[in-house]
Amino acid sequence: MAGRINDDDVKAVRDAVPIDAVVSDYLQLRNAGGGNLKGLCPFHDEKSPSFQVSPSKGLYHCFGCQAGGDTLDFIMKIDHLSFSEAVERLAGQAGITLRYEEGGYTAGTSGRGERIRLVEAHKAAALFYVDQLDSPEAEIGRTFLAERGFDQAAAAHFSVGYSPAGWDHLTRFLRGKGFSDKELITSGLAQDSRSGKPIDRFRGRLMWPIRDITGEVVGFGARKLRDDDNGPKYLNTPETAIYKKSQVLYGIDLAKKEIAKTSRAVVVEGYTDVMACHMAGVTTAIATCGTAFGGDHIKILRRLLMDNATAEVIFTFDGDAAGQKAALRAFEDDQKFAAETSITIAPGGMDPCDLRLAQGDAAVSGLVEARTPLFEFALRHIVSRHNLENPAGRAAALDEAAPVVANIKNIAIQHESAVQLAGMLGIRDEQFVVKRVAQLARWARERGGQPPQRQGRGRSSYEAAAAPAERPAGGPALNLRSPAHRTERELLKLALQRPALVSPAFDAYGMDEFTAPPYAAVRQAILDAGGASLGTEDYLARVREAAPNDTVRALVTELAVEAIHAKTVDEIYAGVQLVQVRLRAVDRRVHEIQGTLSRLGQQAPPEQLAAVQEELWVLQQYGQRLRNRGAEGL
């Protein structure tokens, strides 16, 4: 085993890979003001972005679920990596060779985390399969692609490959790369044989690499090519530590930028459909991998779409019974999107790949544009099950369809759909249907069925942080309606984000000047890190390391990322916060001394009374000076 990674190398990795570049591989980021970026948190479901990234500080923080930290913390949390695995991954991206305290530079497999090894094995396998597509044996695979309209360039763009028909071609290749039999089995690239030796899982098949949103190969989809292959038509990688079929979308690595740019995603059903769409110019196409479109897939898309008002998800399904069933299943998840959802069905039951072959690229792009709102498709399906020739049938259809319309998020669309439903049912009194839908929607809101409202633009982060459900479990409560707590928070944000504006005065402030225990703990961490006057490049990292526990460390991160509440952050604003915190501390001490004098009375020894009265006089004069002169009086 390799030892502990050298501290200087860890720092070099943190500095070399910007946090916004790392985070943007997983979600869309937009300007949040003050140099910060915001997006939908990848660690919990939310309707409006409370996840903020500070590129200048190398930190992130979610004001909804309180997740936060630096680049390494983000990678560890989102990809379930150990600290060393996260460092190794980012070091690989940055081209940094790591040193270990007990064993020199990284070499071979020594000390590498399991996930890193599995990803490396898949990367090597993908290159092997691509090379094999040029072999004589792979002629059947090249013919399959050509018959579906894909030339060599298309195959290369999607890294399509071929797995040789022998028992252990890939296994022997990966052994030669230093991978153990255990790693090959664990990765799903190989499987045990009757002889007890590992053999290739995929043999004699066309291979599509399945990548996660960052572009790492985590699995494969394999298409049967020969009649003597007794396996299923499509064979996918089994569930592994890096491959969860419900959490991956084929083509997401190629489509994510265009999805974020256009606020549109097109969901198709297979690998060749994704290829056909991209070749036809629909570069937002993605597909599930051997499973139905579900909640985890929605989370991936929502982070890219940012749930803005114009976002749209378009599903393409075959026109057969299975396709209709899939469309209705997708509609069940419609309310999990803030985006509008639509459906499009190709003529004659063709999928996008067949359509491109038959009618060309323009037909594929035209298919996407000829979409129908998914709720309208669901309504027509519901209505078609009832006999509309008699009043009882129309009433039954209304009873089933009205709740569907009432669930539509957009009120204007909800009203129009109610009118449309009346037309579908042949009910001439449109207002009767409109009122019925409005009543159901109102009942849903009263019973808590309405999706949570988005955070208004005018809501301050003080209010957001003050919400009881949003505080970290186990952390002391903060009353952010208290002027004292609000000012202490602002001063600590300045000390962490703009230390030069509050130094050297801040370093003379005591723990007792912060009335909220969590803020006093942050003040202590700043002191233990060397003080705000230190101002070194790794100042924030030192403060986070000096925090006594994860709760305080999370608060340091939160304060380092949260926006300072001033249009102009300068020495004047910083001086006001310094004065207010100090003045409140002085006033508290004056109040305490006045209580002491009252308790002592006139019977106390004269020298004791004189000492207390002198302290009171000094503090009162100091307080008056602060009120008159502001920061100059400090």
C-alpha positions as CSV (number, residue, x, y, z in Angstrom):
1,M,0.0,0.0,0.0
2,A,1.2,3.5,-0.8
3,G,1.2,5.9,2.2
4,R,-0.3,9.3,2.8
5,I,-0.3,11.7,-0.1
6,N,2.2,14.5,0.2
7,D,0.5,17.7,1.6
8,D,2.1,19.9,-1.0
9,D,0.8,17.6,-3.8
10,V,-2.7,17.8,-2.3
11,K,-2.5,21.6,-2.3
12,A,-1.2,21.6,-5.9
13,V,-4.2,19.5,-7.0
14,R,-6.6,21.8,-5.2
15,D,-5.0,24.8,-6.9
16,A,-4.7,23.2,-10.3
17,V,-8.3,22.3,-11.0
18,P,-10.8,25.2,-10.6
19,I,-13.9,24.2,-8.6
20,D,-16.3,25.7,-11.1
21,A,-14.8,23.6,-13.9
22,V,-15.3,20.5,-11.8
23,V,-18.8,21.3,-10.6
24,S,-20.0,22.3,-14.1
25,D,-19.4,18.7,-15.2
26,Y,-22.4,17.7,-13.1
27,L,-24.8,20.7,-13.3
28,Q,-25.4,24.0,-15.1
29,L,-24.0,27.0,-13.3
30,R,-25.2,30.6,-13.8
31,N,-24.0,34.0,-12.5
32,A,-25.1,34.6,-8.9
33,G,-23.5,38.0,-8.5
34,G,-20.5,38.9,-6.4
35,G,-18.3,36.6,-8.4
36,N,-20.3,33.5,-7.3
37,L,-22.1,31.0,-9.4
38,K,-25.3,29.1,-8.7
39,G,-27.2,26.0,-9.8
40,L,-29.6,23.3,-8.6
41,C,-28.0,21.3,-5.8
42,P,-26.9,17.8,-6.9
43,F,-27.3,16.5,-3.3
44,H,-31.0,17.2,-2.7
45,D,-34.1,18.0,-4.7
46,E,-35.0,21.7,-5.0
47,K,-37.0,23.9,-7.3
48,S,-34.8,27.0,-7.2
49,P,-31.0,27.1,-7.1
50,S,-29.6,27.4,-3.6
51,F,-26.3,25.8,-4.5
52,Q,-23.5,28.3,-4.8
53,V,-19.9,28.1,-6.0
54,S,-17.2,30.6,-5.3
55,P,-14.4,30.2,-7.9
56,S,-12.2,32.7,-6.2
57,K,-12.3,30.8,-2.9
58,G,-12.4,27.3,-4.3
59,L,-15.5,26.5,-2.2
60,Y,-19.1,25.5,-2.7
61,H,-22.1,25.6,-0.3
62,C,-25.8,24.7,-0.5
63,F,-28.0,27.0,1.5
64,G,-30.7,24.3,1.3
65,C,-29.1,21.1,2.6
66,Q,-25.9,22.7,4.0
67,A,-23.6,20.6,2.0
68,G,-20.3,22.4,1.4
69,G,-16.6,22.3,1.1
70,D,-13.8,22.5,-1.4
71,T,-13.2,20.8,-4.8
72,L,-12.1,17.6,-3.2
73,D,-15.1,17.5,-0.8
74,F,-17.4,17.9,-3.8
75,I,-15.8,15.0,-5.7
76,M,-15.8,12.8,-2.7
77,K,-19.5,13.5,-2.0
78,I,-20.9,13.3,-5.5
79,D,-19.0,10.3,-6.7
80,H,-18.7,8.5,-3.3
81,L,-14.9,8.5,-3.3
82,S,-12.4,8.4,-0.5
83,F,-10.1,11.4,0.0
84,S,-7.2,9.7,-1.7
85,E,-9.4,8.6,-4.6
86,A,-10.6,12.2,-5.1
87,V,-7.0,13.5,-5.1
88,E,-5.9,10.8,-7.5
89,R,-8.8,11.6,-9.9
90,L,-8.1,15.3,-10.0
91,A,-4.4,14.8,-10.2
92,G,-4.9,12.7,-13.3
93,Q,-7.0,15.4,-14.9
94,A,-4.3,18.0,-14.0
95,G,-1.4,15.9,-15.0
96,I,0.1,16.0,-11.5
97,T,2.2,13.1,-10.4
98,L,1.5,12.4,-6.7
99,R,4.1,11.5,-4.1
100,Y,3.3,9.3,-1.1
101,E,5.0,9.8,2.3
102,E,6.0,6.1,2.5
103,G,6.8,5.2,-1.0
104,G,7.8,7.8,-3.6
105,Y,5.7,8.5,-6.7
106,T,2.6,6.6,-7.8
107,A,3.3,3.7,-10.0
108,G,1.1,0.9,-11.3
109,T,-1.8,-0.2,-9.1
110,S,-0.2,0.5,-5.7
111,G,-2.5,2.3,-3.3
112,R,-5.1,3.2,-6.0
113,G,-8.8,3.3,-4.9
114,E,-11.2,0.7,-6.2
115,R,-13.3,3.2,-8.1
116,I,-10.3,4.7,-9.8
117,R,-9.1,1.2,-10.9
118,L,-12.5,0.3,-12.3
119,V,-12.7,3.5,-14.3
120,E,-9.2,2.9,-15.7
121,A,-10.1,-0.6,-16.6
122,H,-13.2,0.6,-18.5
123,K,-11.2,3.3,-20.3
124,A,-8.6,0.7,-21.4
125,A,-11.4,-1.7,-22.5
126,A,-13.1,1.1,-24.6
127,L,-9.9,1.7,-26.5
128,F,-9.4,-2.0,-27.0
129,Y,-12.9,-2.4,-28.4
130,V,-12.5,0.6,-30.8
131,D,-9.2,-0.9,-32.1
132,Q,-11.0,-4.2,-32.7
133,L,-13.7,-2.6,-34.9
134,D,-11.1,-2.4,-37.6
135,S,-10.3,-6.1,-37.5
136,P,-11.4,-8.6,-40.2
137,E,-13.6,-10.3,-37.7
138,A,-15.5,-7.1,-37.0
139,E,-16.8,-6.8,-40.6
140,I,-20.2,-7.9,-39.4
141,G,-20.2,-5.0,-37.0
142,R,-19.2,-2.5,-39.6
143,T,-21.9,-3.8,-41.9
144,F,-24.5,-3.5,-39.1
145,L,-23.5,0.2,-38.6
146,A,-23.5,1.0,-42.4
147,E,-26.9,-0.6,-42.9
148,R,-28.2,1.9,-40.2
149,G,-26.6,4.9,-41.9
150,F,-23.5,5.2,-39.7
151,D,-20.1,5.6,-41.4
152,Q,-16.6,5.3,-39.8
153,A,-16.7,8.9,-38.6
154,A,-20.0,8.4,-36.8
155,A,-18.6,5.3,-35.1
156,A,-15.5,7.1,-34.0
157,H,-17.5,10.1,-32.7
158,F,-19.4,7.7,-30.3
159,S,-16.4,5.4,-29.8
160,V,-18.3,2.4,-31.0
161,G,-16.2,-0.8,-30.8
162,Y,-16.3,-4.5,-31.2
163,S,-15.7,-7.3,-28.7
164,P,-13.9,-10.3,-30.3
165,A,-15.7,-13.6,-30.3
166,G,-13.0,-15.5,-28.4
167,W,-13.3,-16.4,-24.7
168,D,-10.6,-14.1,-23.1
169,H,-9.3,-11.5,-25.6
170,L,-10.1,-8.6,-23.4
171,T,-9.2,-10.4,-20.2
172,R,-5.7,-11.1,-21.5
173,F,-5.3,-7.6,-22.8
174,L,-6.2,-6.0,-19.4
175,R,-4.0,-8.4,-17.5
176,G,-1.2,-7.1,-19.6
177,K,-2.1,-3.6,-18.5
178,G,-1.7,-4.7,-14.8
179,F,-5.3,-5.4,-13.8
180,S,-5.9,-8.3,-11.6
181,D,-8.5,-11.0,-12.2
182,K,-10.5,-9.7,-9.1
183,E,-10.6,-6.2,-10.6
184,L,-11.8,-7.6,-14.0
185,I,-14.6,-9.6,-12.3
186,T,-15.6,-6.6,-10.0
187,S,-15.7,-4.3,-13.0
188,G,-18.2,-6.5,-14.9
189,L,-15.8,-6.7,-17.9
190,A,-15.2,-10.4,-17.1
191,Q,-17.0,-13.2,-15.5
192,D,-16.2,-16.5,-13.9
193,S,-16.1,-19.6,-16.1
194,R,-16.7,-23.3,-15.2
195,S,-13.0,-23.7,-15.1
196,G,-12.7,-21.1,-12.4
197,K,-10.8,-18.7,-14.7
198,P,-12.3,-15.3,-15.8
199,I,-13.5,-15.0,-19.3
200,D,-14.8,-11.9,-21.3
201,R,-18.4,-11.0,-20.5
202,F,-18.9,-9.5,-24.0
203,R,-18.0,-11.6,-27.0
204,G,-18.7,-11.1,-30.7
205,R,-20.8,-8.0,-30.1
206,L,-20.9,-4.4,-31.2
207,M,-20.0,-2.2,-28.2
208,W,-21.2,1.2,-27.1
209,P,-19.3,2.8,-24.2
210,I,-21.6,4.2,-21.6
211,R,-20.1,7.3,-20.0
212,D,-21.2,9.3,-16.9
213,I,-21.9,13.0,-17.1
214,T,-18.1,13.8,-16.6
215,G,-17.2,11.6,-19.6
216,E,-15.7,8.7,-17.7
217,V,-16.5,5.2,-19.2
218,V,-18.5,3.3,-16.5
219,G,-20.1,0.5,-18.5
220,F,-21.0,-0.9,-21.9
221,G,-24.0,-1.7,-24.0
222,A,-23.4,-4.7,-26.3
223,R,-25.6,-5.6,-29.4
224,K,-25.9,-9.1,-30.6
225,L,-24.7,-9.6,-34.2
226,R,-24.8,-13.3,-34.9
227,D,-27.7,-15.8,-35.0
228,D,-25.6,-18.4,-33.0
229,D,-25.4,-15.9,-30.1
230,N,-27.9,-17.2,-27.6
231,G,-27.7,-14.2,-25.4
232,P,-30.2,-11.3,-25.3
233,K,-30.3,-8.8,-28.1
234,Y,-28.7,-6.1,-25.9
235,L,-26.5,-7.0,-23.0
236,N,-25.4,-4.3,-20.6
237,T,-22.8,-4.1,-17.9
238,P,-24.1,-5.5,-14.6
239,E,-24.5,-3.2,-11.6
240,T,-21.1,-2.4,-10.2
241,A,-19.6,0.2,-7.9
242,I,-19.4,2.7,-10.8
243,Y,-22.3,1.6,-13.0
244,K,-25.9,2.0,-11.8
245,K,-28.2,1.7,-14.8
246,S,-30.9,3.9,-13.2
247,Q,-28.3,6.7,-12.8
248,V,-26.7,6.9,-16.2
249,L,-28.0,8.3,-19.5
250,Y,-26.3,7.3,-22.7
251,G,-24.9,10.3,-24.6
252,I,-25.2,12.7,-21.7
253,D,-21.5,13.5,-22.0
254,L,-21.9,14.6,-25.6
255,A,-25.3,16.3,-25.1
256,K,-24.9,18.1,-21.7
257,K,-23.5,21.4,-23.1
258,E,-26.2,21.7,-25.7
259,I,-28.9,20.7,-23.2
260,A,-27.8,23.5,-20.8
261,K,-27.5,26.0,-23.7
262,T,-30.9,25.3,-25.3
263,S,-32.8,24.2,-22.2
264,R,-34.0,21.2,-24.1
265,A,-33.4,17.5,-23.8
266,V,-34.7,14.8,-26.2
267,V,-35.1,11.3,-24.6
268,V,-34.9,8.4,-27.1
269,E,-35.0,4.7,-26.5
270,G,-31.7,3.3,-27.8
271,Y,-28.0,3.8,-28.7
272,T,-28.6,3.9,-32.4
273,D,-31.4,6.4,-31.9
274,V,-29.1,8.7,-30.0
275,M,-26.5,8.4,-32.8
276,A,-29.2,9.1,-35.5
277,C,-30.4,12.2,-33.7
278,H,-26.9,13.6,-33.2
279,M,-26.0,12.9,-36.8
280,A,-29.2,14.7,-37.8
281,G,-28.3,17.8,-35.7
282,V,-30.5,17.0,-32.7
283,T,-27.5,17.0,-30.3
284,T,-29.5,17.1,-27.1
285,A,-30.6,13.4,-27.5
286,I,-29.9,11.0,-24.7
287,A,-31.2,7.5,-23.8
288,T,-31.6,5.3,-20.8
289,C,-29.5,2.1,-20.6
290,G,-31.8,-1.0,-20.4
291,T,-34.2,0.5,-17.9
292,A,-37.2,2.8,-17.8
293,F,-36.8,6.6,-17.5
294,G,-37.1,7.3,-13.8
295,G,-36.4,9.6,-10.8
296,D,-32.6,9.4,-10.9
297,H,-32.6,10.3,-14.6
298,I,-34.8,13.3,-13.9
299,K,-32.3,14.6,-11.3
300,I,-29.5,14.5,-13.9
301,L,-31.6,16.5,-16.4
302,R,-32.9,19.0,-13.9
303,R,-29.4,20.0,-12.9
304,L,-28.7,20.7,-16.5
305,L,-32.0,22.4,-17.4
306,M,-32.0,24.6,-14.2
307,D,-35.8,24.3,-14.2
308,N,-36.2,27.6,-16.0
309,A,-39.6,28.6,-17.5
310,T,-38.7,27.7,-21.1
311,A,-37.0,24.3,-20.3
312,E,-38.4,21.3,-22.1
313,V,-38.0,17.6,-22.1
314,I,-39.2,15.8,-25.3
315,F,-39.8,12.0,-25.2
316,T,-39.7,9.9,-28.4
317,F,-41.5,6.6,-28.2
318,D,-42.6,4.0,-30.7
319,G,-46.3,4.1,-31.6
320,D,-47.0,0.6,-30.4
321,A,-48.6,-0.5,-27.1
322,A,-45.2,-0.7,-25.4
323,G,-44.3,2.8,-26.5
324,Q,-47.6,4.2,-25.2
325,K,-47.1,2.5,-21.9
326,A,-43.6,4.0,-21.6
327,A,-45.1,7.4,-22.4
328,L,-47.7,7.2,-19.7
329,R,-45.0,6.0,-17.3
330,A,-43.0,9.1,-18.1
331,F,-46.1,11.2,-17.6
332,E,-46.3,9.9,-14.0
333,D,-43.0,11.6,-13.3
334,D,-44.0,14.8,-15.1
335,Q,-44.6,16.8,-11.9
336,K,-41.0,16.1,-10.9
337,F,-39.9,18.5,-13.7
338,A,-40.4,22.2,-13.6
339,A,-39.7,21.9,-17.4
340,E,-42.5,21.3,-19.8
341,T,-42.7,17.7,-21.0
342,S,-43.7,16.7,-24.5
343,I,-44.0,13.5,-26.6
344,T,-43.4,12.8,-30.3
345,I,-44.2,9.6,-32.1
346,A,-42.7,8.8,-35.6
347,P,-45.1,7.8,-38.3
348,G,-45.5,4.1,-38.9
349,G,-44.0,3.2,-35.6
350,M,-40.5,4.0,-36.7
351,D,-37.8,5.0,-34.2
352,P,-35.4,7.9,-35.0
353,C,-32.8,5.6,-36.5
354,D,-35.3,4.0,-38.9
355,L,-36.8,7.4,-39.7
356,R,-33.4,8.9,-40.6
357,L,-32.7,5.9,-42.9
358,A,-36.1,6.2,-44.6
359,Q,-36.5,10.0,-44.9
360,G,-33.2,11.6,-44.0
361,D,-31.9,14.0,-41.3
362,A,-34.6,16.6,-41.9
363,A,-37.3,14.1,-40.9
364,V,-35.6,13.5,-37.5
365,S,-35.4,17.2,-36.6
366,G,-38.9,17.6,-37.9
367,L,-40.1,14.7,-35.6
368,V,-38.7,16.5,-32.6
369,E,-40.4,19.8,-33.6
370,A,-43.8,18.1,-34.1
371,R,-44.1,17.3,-30.4
372,T,-47.3,17.2,-28.4
373,P,-47.5,18.2,-24.7
374,L,-47.3,15.0,-22.7
375,F,-50.3,15.9,-20.6
376,E,-52.4,16.2,-23.8
377,F,-51.2,12.7,-24.9
378,A,-52.2,11.4,-21.4
379,L,-55.6,13.1,-21.6
380,R,-56.3,11.6,-25.0
381,H,-55.3,8.2,-23.7
382,I,-57.6,8.5,-20.7
383,V,-60.5,9.8,-22.7
384,S,-60.1,7.0,-25.3
385,R,-61.0,4.4,-22.6
386,H,-64.5,5.8,-22.1
387,N,-67.7,5.7,-24.1
388,L,-68.4,9.3,-24.8
389,E,-71.7,8.6,-26.5
390,N,-73.6,8.7,-23.3
391,P,-73.6,11.1,-20.2
392,A,-72.3,8.4,-17.9
393,G,-69.3,7.8,-20.0
394,R,-68.5,11.5,-20.3
395,A,-68.8,11.9,-16.6
396,A,-66.5,9.0,-15.9
397,A,-63.9,10.4,-18.3
398,L,-64.1,13.8,-16.6
399,D,-63.7,12.3,-13.2
400,E,-60.5,10.6,-14.3
401,A,-59.1,13.3,-16.5
402,A,-59.8,16.5,-14.4
403,P,-57.2,15.6,-11.7
404,V,-54.6,15.3,-14.4
405,V,-55.3,18.8,-15.7
406,A,-55.4,20.2,-12.1
407,N,-51.9,19.0,-11.6
408,I,-50.5,21.0,-14.5
409,K,-48.0,23.5,-12.9
410,N,-48.5,26.4,-15.3
411,I,-51.9,28.1,-14.4
412,A,-52.4,29.5,-17.9
413,I,-51.8,26.1,-19.5
414,Q,-54.0,24.5,-16.9
415,H,-56.9,26.8,-17.9
416,E,-56.4,26.2,-21.6
417,S,-56.2,22.4,-21.0
418,A,-59.4,22.4,-19.1
419,V,-61.1,24.1,-22.1
420,Q,-59.4,21.5,-24.4
421,L,-60.7,18.7,-22.2
422,A,-64.2,20.0,-22.5
423,G,-63.9,19.8,-26.2
424,M,-62.4,16.2,-26.1
425,L,-65.4,15.1,-24.0
426,G,-68.0,16.9,-26.0
427,I,-69.1,18.9,-23.0
428,R,-70.5,22.2,-24.3
429,D,-70.4,24.0,-21.0
430,E,-66.7,24.7,-20.9
431,Q,-66.9,26.7,-17.7
432,F,-68.3,23.7,-15.9
433,V,-65.0,21.8,-16.7
434,V,-62.8,24.9,-15.9
435,K,-64.4,25.3,-12.5
436,R,-64.1,21.6,-11.7
437,V,-60.4,21.6,-12.5
438,A,-59.9,24.9,-10.5
439,Q,-61.6,23.3,-7.5
440,L,-59.4,20.2,-7.6
441,A,-56.3,22.4,-7.9
442,R,-57.4,24.4,-4.9
443,W,-58.1,21.3,-2.9
444,A,-54.6,20.0,-3.8
445,R,-53.0,23.2,-2.6
446,E,-54.9,23.2,0.7
447,R,-53.9,19.6,1.3
448,G,-50.3,20.3,0.6
449,G,-50.4,18.7,-2.9
450,Q,-49.1,21.8,-4.6
451,P,-45.3,21.5,-5.4
452,P,-43.2,23.8,-3.1
453,Q,-43.1,27.4,-4.3
454,R,-39.9,28.7,-5.7
455,Q,-37.9,30.9,-3.5
456,G,-38.7,34.5,-4.5
457,R,-36.0,36.8,-5.7
458,G,-36.5,39.2,-2.9
459,R,-35.9,36.6,-0.2
460,S,-32.6,37.3,1.6
461,S,-30.2,34.5,2.4
462,Y,-30.7,35.5,6.0
463,E,-34.3,34.3,5.7
464,A,-33.2,31.2,3.7
465,A,-30.7,30.3,6.4
466,A,-33.1,31.0,9.2
467,A,-35.6,28.4,8.1
468,P,-35.5,25.7,10.8
469,A,-35.6,22.8,8.3
470,E,-32.5,24.2,6.6
471,R,-30.2,24.2,9.6
472,P,-27.6,21.4,9.9
473,A,-28.6,18.7,12.3
474,G,-26.8,19.0,15.7
475,G,-25.7,22.6,15.2
476,P,-26.7,25.4,17.6
477,A,-29.7,27.4,16.5
478,L,-29.1,30.9,15.1
479,N,-31.7,33.6,15.4
480,L,-31.1,35.6,12.2
481,R,-33.9,37.9,12.9
482,S,-31.7,39.2,15.7
483,P,-29.8,42.4,14.6
484,A,-26.8,41.2,16.7
485,H,-26.7,37.9,15.0
486,R,-27.1,39.4,11.5
487,T,-24.2,41.8,12.1
488,E,-22.0,39.1,13.6
489,R,-22.6,37.1,10.5
490,E,-21.7,39.9,8.2
491,L,-18.5,40.6,10.1
492,L,-17.5,37.0,9.9
493,K,-18.2,36.9,6.2
494,L,-16.0,39.9,5.7
495,A,-13.3,38.3,7.8
496,L,-13.4,35.2,5.7
497,Q,-14.0,36.7,2.2
498,R,-12.3,40.1,2.5
499,P,-10.0,39.9,5.5
500,A,-8.0,43.0,4.4
501,L,-11.0,45.2,4.9
502,V,-11.4,44.2,8.6
503,S,-7.7,43.8,9.6
504,P,-6.0,44.3,11.9
505,A,-9.0,45.5,14.1
506,F,-10.8,42.1,13.7
507,D,-8.0,40.1,15.2
508,A,-8.4,42.1,18.5
509,Y,-12.0,41.0,18.9
510,G,-12.7,38.4,21.6
511,M,-14.9,35.3,21.4
512,D,-17.3,36.9,23.9
513,E,-18.1,39.7,21.4
514,F,-20.0,37.1,19.3
515,T,-23.2,36.3,21.1
516,A,-24.1,33.3,18.9
517,P,-22.0,30.2,20.0
518,P,-21.6,29.0,16.4
519,Y,-20.2,32.4,15.4
520,A,-17.9,32.4,18.4
521,A,-16.6,29.0,17.3
522,V,-15.9,30.4,13.8
523,R,-14.1,33.4,15.4
524,Q,-11.9,30.9,17.4
525,A,-11.1,29.0,14.2
526,I,-9.9,32.2,12.5
527,L,-7.7,32.9,15.5
528,D,-6.4,29.3,15.6
529,A,-5.5,29.6,11.9
530,G,-3.4,32.7,12.5
531,G,-5.9,35.5,12.3
532,A,-7.5,37.5,9.5
533,S,-4.4,39.6,9.1
534,L,-2.5,36.5,7.9
535,G,-4.0,36.9,4.4
536,T,-2.2,34.0,2.8
537,E,-3.4,32.2,-0.3
538,D,-4.4,29.2,1.8
539,Y,-6.1,31.3,4.5
540,L,-9.5,29.8,4.0
541,A,-8.1,26.3,3.9
542,R,-6.3,27.0,7.2
543,V,-9.4,28.2,8.8
544,R,-11.4,25.2,7.7
545,E,-8.7,22.9,9.0
546,A,-8.7,24.7,12.3
547,A,-12.4,24.2,12.8
548,P,-12.9,21.8,15.7
549,N,-15.6,19.7,14.0
550,D,-17.6,19.2,10.8
551,T,-20.4,21.5,12.0
552,V,-18.1,24.5,12.5
553,R,-16.3,23.6,9.3
554,A,-19.6,23.6,7.4
555,L,-20.4,27.0,8.8
556,V,-17.0,28.4,7.8
557,T,-17.7,27.2,4.2
558,E,-21.2,28.7,4.3
559,L,-20.0,32.1,5.4
560,A,-17.1,32.0,2.9
561,V,-19.5,31.5,0.0
562,E,-22.6,33.4,1.1
563,A,-23.0,36.9,-0.6
564,I,-22.1,39.9,1.5
565,H,-25.2,42.1,1.8
566,A,-24.0,45.3,0.5
567,K,-24.0,46.9,-3.0
568,T,-20.6,48.3,-2.3
569,V,-18.3,46.2,-0.1
570,D,-15.6,48.6,1.0
571,E,-13.8,49.9,4.1
572,I,-16.8,52.0,5.1
573,Y,-19.2,49.0,5.1
574,A,-16.6,46.9,6.9
575,G,-16.1,49.6,9.5
576,V,-19.9,49.7,10.2
577,Q,-19.9,46.0,10.9
578,L,-16.8,46.2,13.1
579,V,-18.3,49.1,15.1
580,Q,-21.8,47.5,15.5
581,V,-20.4,44.3,16.9
582,R,-18.0,46.1,19.2
583,L,-20.6,48.6,20.3
584,R,-23.1,45.9,21.2
585,A,-20.4,44.1,23.2
586,V,-19.6,47.4,25.0
587,D,-23.3,48.0,25.8
588,R,-23.7,44.5,27.2
589,R,-20.7,45.1,29.5
590,V,-22.1,48.4,30.6
591,H,-25.4,46.8,31.4
592,E,-23.5,44.1,33.4
593,I,-21.5,46.7,35.4
594,Q,-24.6,48.7,36.2
595,G,-26.1,45.5,37.6
596,T,-23.0,45.0,39.7
597,L,-23.2,48.5,41.1
598,S,-26.9,47.9,42.0
599,R,-26.0,44.7,43.8
600,L,-23.0,46.3,45.7
601,G,-25.0,49.3,46.9
602,Q,-23.4,52.0,49.1
603,Q,-22.2,49.5,51.7
604,A,-19.4,48.1,49.5
605,P,-15.8,49.1,50.2
606,P,-15.0,52.5,48.6
607,E,-12.0,51.1,46.7
608,Q,-14.2,48.4,45.1
609,L,-16.9,50.9,44.2
610,A,-14.4,53.2,42.7
611,A,-12.8,50.5,40.5
612,V,-16.2,49.4,39.2
613,Q,-17.3,53.0,38.6
614,E,-14.1,53.8,36.8
615,E,-14.6,50.8,34.4
616,L,-18.1,51.9,33.8
617,W,-17.0,55.4,33.0
618,V,-14.3,54.2,30.6
619,L,-16.7,51.9,28.8
620,Q,-19.3,54.7,28.5
621,Q,-16.7,57.0,27.0
622,Y,-15.6,54.4,24.6
623,G,-19.1,53.6,23.5
624,Q,-19.8,57.3,23.0
625,R,-16.6,57.6,20.9
626,L,-17.7,54.7,18.7
627,R,-21.1,56.3,18.2
628,N,-19.5,59.7,17.3
629,R,-16.5,58.6,15.3
630,G,-17.4,55.2,13.9
631,A,-14.5,53.0,12.8
632,E,-12.0,55.7,13.7
633,G,-13.0,55.2,17.3
634,L,-12.0,51.6,17.4
